[in-house]
């Protein structure tokens, strides 16, 4: 792929391009059950979810999980999520949006805190791999935030001529906007994933209800 010109979108994966809310709630509740905690609803999840994930567990437990509890919960979550994600699909209209953005001669990439070795085959299996100049998942331990990963991702993208000032992050979590701000990129947040509108609006970036709107806003921000 040659040098890129113009606007670039960095897509988040879970809850944004990949509509996996059901798998996430199922896996979260399986993790809670390990500690004898009561299950939560999607509404509760969306009101309370935050990263780093141990902080989210603290909101529900009234204290941070111990290292041993976190290990059990994290392993349980990953196992159940992997079992359930086969039933999940791309968000509505995502394939068309990716195709349209690419055919307009613009570039896009994926940056996710989902494990890299799981993410790459999943993107490939869904037949959308060719739309992205990079697909980066998490390579270290889980539970961190996105900003440090975004720095590395943008450094790699810079080699393809992508400029932070013409880059927009589209995600479903406050953490996506924080990571974008960290590298001088724009951000648009989408209400279809892990956060409700109220918590997203606190971040101070545009908040939209569809990925189609997100792409339109991104186009304006990157112009």
Phi, psi and omega in degrees: 000131184281193181293141182268147173233155175078203190286147178230136173253131167259111180272138164281160183258286187295124178083353179245273177291324184256115185274089188238026182306317183296317179295322182292316178295316179301316182289323178297315181292328175295320178295318179296320183300328178301329181257011179072022179272153181285149179295157177242161179269168176301320181299314178298317180302311184293331179285329190250342187301138175203165171243156353301149187302322177305329178294322176298314178299325178297320179299328183270329184266343185083002176200161176290142173296148174291166179303319181294318179296317180299317180299316179295314183294317182295314181296319180295314179303309184299319182295312182292321180298316181299322179294323189267342188289342179299338179273352184272155182231172173296153177299154182304128177080358186298315183300316180296319181295318179296317181296316182296317181297316181291319183288344173280002177084015180258162183253160178206158181214169175242133170231121185224152172272004174284143185309131185302317184291339176271322186294312187301311178295330179293314179298317180297315182297333179274359173076021184244003186306321185295344182283347190245141175275342173210146171231112182239119171257182181284137177248345179263197179293154181279165176106356182272190177249174194271341191303315182295323178293324181296323179300313180294319182298313181293326177297319177293318181295327180301329179295337178263009177087012179278129179258136179305321184295340179250021181249138177232131177268129173248119181211181184244011185224149177308323181303329178295319180289322178298316180295320179297313180301322182302329182249006179080024177259165174276173178210146172229133180249141188246133188276004185273002186246239193274347182240145170284164182303317185303313182288331178289324183292340178293341188282335177087023173239166179302139178239128184230162183261348179226156177291331176300313177297320182301317181294319178300314180295319179301319179301316179295317182294326186271352185293000000 
